[in-house]
Amino acid sequence: MTERRSVLASTRPFVSALALAAAGGTVAAWIGLPLAWMIGAMLATGAAAVSGAAVSIPLKLRSAMIMVLGIMLGGSFTPEILDQAARWSVTLAGLAAYVVVAGAAGTLVLRRFARLDPATAYFTAMPGGLTEMVIAGGAMGGDDRTIALAHSTRVMLVVLAIPFWFAFVEGYQPGGGGAAGQAATAMSLRDMALVAAAAAGMPIAAVLRLPVPALLGPLFLSAAIHIAGLTEGQPPGLLVAAAQVVVGAAIGCRFAGVPAIRIAKVAGLALGLTALMLALDVAAALVLHRMTGIGMPALVLAYSPGGFAEMSLVALALDIDTAFVATHQIARIVMVVMLAPLAFRLLRRRRPGGVPAD
């Protein structure tokens, strides 16, 4: 009996989170919110977490569901994409400039107005790489809890703001099929096997030490299979919806166990930082739109400092050049994860008293 109670106690936070997430996604879908399953799950579990409820999503389940999203996003890469890739060199170069400007501006604001220490300000201001920035920031003397909370809040704010803006201000409607995937009965056994095979990308990405291996590995392998024209299959819609529920719940559960007063304080910093990053995002999109003729919606999503999976899902749901958005989101994460810690070390050697100088 004692053992059974122990098992129930250990699984209750997970069961509670999943039940709340499913209910939140269902309500959001019924209301007709954009990206309903993920946003509804995120809001429901986030509210529960802030109120003190014990909610959590196991890392293994989150990784498995992120693999599903990676496979699905890889399906947006078609053989025709190779003809467009040359056009993206200018926007990828612009993305590198955006990452540098956004990171520097955010660091300056957090140092000057929030009075954060150099390491905390710098790694909080980086537009991406939540897990990696928390680890690197903590190792270099920063407040890893503030960094984690600020990044989580930024992702939540962007995930909320971007889809609502496109849906209710710009008038975008979810594209046909969009993020819903396809019916399992519409797939041949060959398509199912090829789509499932993309899951092998996760261990490959882990061996290669790619950031977010659960997402990038399956995405790259799925993209290769689709670009080669071997299949046009996608994961079943029900599985995709479940993946969005779990990913949304995982974002909301990040606030579990954190005092409400601390959340409020860091949320204020994150709100200002997010507004700054989105303003720079729109400014960069305007410049690149005039230079390349690529549509503003695709550019805004491509440069958006939200979660990679989340922004790619928004593009898919609204039928906005998902491959373009996903490619730039991948590039942003790789730039931040690979270069931000190195840049911090170099700057600290030049200015031992702080990064940057006040």
Rosetta blueprint (number, residue, H / E / L):
1 M L
2 T H
3 E H
4 R H
5 R H
6 S H
7 V H
8 L H
9 A H
10 S H
11 T H
12 R H
13 P H
14 F H
15 V H
16 S H
17 A H
18 L H
19 A H
20 L H
21 A H
22 A H
23 A H
24 G H
25 G H
26 T H
27 V H
28 A H
29 A H
30 W H
31 I H
32 G L
33 L L
34 P L
35 L L
36 A H
37 W H
38 M H
39 I H
40 G H
41 A H
42 M H
43 L H
44 A H
45 T H
46 G H
47 A H
48 A H
49 A H
50 V H
51 S L
52 G L
53 A L
54 A L
55 V L
56 S L
57 I L
58 P L
59 L H
60 K H
61 L H
62 R H
63 S H
64 A H
65 M H
66 I H
67 M H
68 V H
69 L H
70 G H
71 I H
72 M H
73 L H
74 G H
75 G L
76 S L
77 F L
78 T L
79 P L
80 E L
81 I H
82 L H
83 D H
84 Q H
85 A H
86 A H
87 R H
88 W H
89 S H
90 V H
91 T H
92 L H
93 A H
94 G H
95 L H
96 A H
97 A H
98 Y H
99 V H
100 V H
101 V H
102 A H
103 G H
104 A H
105 A H
106 G H
107 T H
108 L H
109 V H
110 L H
111 R H
112 R H
113 F L
114 A L
115 R L
116 L L
117 D L
118 P H
119 A H
120 T H
121 A H
122 Y H
123 F H
124 T H
125 A H
126 M L
127 P L
128 G L
129 G L
130 L H
131 T H
132 E H
133 M H
134 V H
135 I H
136 A H
137 G H
138 G H
139 A H
140 M L
141 G L
142 G L
143 D L
144 D H
145 R H
146 T H
147 I H
148 A H
149 L H
150 A H
151 H H
152 S H
153 T H
154 R H
155 V H
156 M H
157 L H
158 V H
159 V H
160 L H
161 A H
162 I H
163 P H
164 F H
165 W H
166 F H
167 A H
168 F H
169 V H
170 E L
171 G L
172 Y L
173 Q L
174 P L
175 G L
176 G L
177 G L
178 G H
179 A H
180 A H
181 G L
182 Q E
183 A L
184 A H
185 T H
186 A H
187 M L
188 S L
189 L H
190 R H
191 D H
192 M H
193 A H
194 L H
195 V H
196 A H
197 A H
198 A H
199 A H
200 A H
201 G H
202 M H
203 P H
204 I H
205 A H
206 A H
207 V H
208 L L
209 R L
210 L L
211 P L
212 V L
213 P H
214 A H
215 L H
216 L H
217 G H
218 P H
219 L H
220 F H
221 L H
222 S H
223 A H
224 A H
225 I H
226 H H
227 I H
228 A L
229 G L
230 L L
231 T L
232 E L
233 G L
234 Q L
235 P L
236 P E
237 G H
238 L H
239 L H
240 V H
241 A H
242 A H
243 A H
244 Q H
245 V H
246 V H
247 V H
248 G H
249 A H
250 A H
251 I H
252 G H
253 C H
254 R L
255 F L
256 A L
257 G L
258 V L
259 P L
260 A H
261 I H
262 R H
263 I H
264 A H
265 K H
266 V H
267 A H
268 G H
269 L H
270 A H
271 L H
272 G H
273 L H
274 T H
275 A H
276 L H
277 M H
278 L H
279 A H
280 L H
281 D H
282 V H
283 A H
284 A H
285 A H
286 L H
287 V H
288 L H
289 H H
290 R H
291 M H
292 T H
293 G L
294 I L
295 G L
296 M H
297 P H
298 A H
299 L H
300 V H
301 L H
302 A H
303 Y H
304 S L
305 P L
306 G L
307 G L
308 F H
309 A H
310 E H
311 M H
312 S H
313 L H
314 V H
315 A H
316 L H
317 A H
318 L L
319 D L
320 I L
321 D L
322 T H
323 A H
324 F H
325 V H
326 A H
327 T H
328 H H
329 Q H
330 I H
331 A H
332 R H
333 I H
334 V H
335 M H
336 V H
337 V H
338 M H
339 L H
340 A H
341 P H
342 L H
343 A H
344 F H
345 R H
346 L H
347 L H
348 R H
349 R H
350 R H
351 R L
352 P L
353 G L
354 G L
355 V L
356 P L
357 A L
358 D L
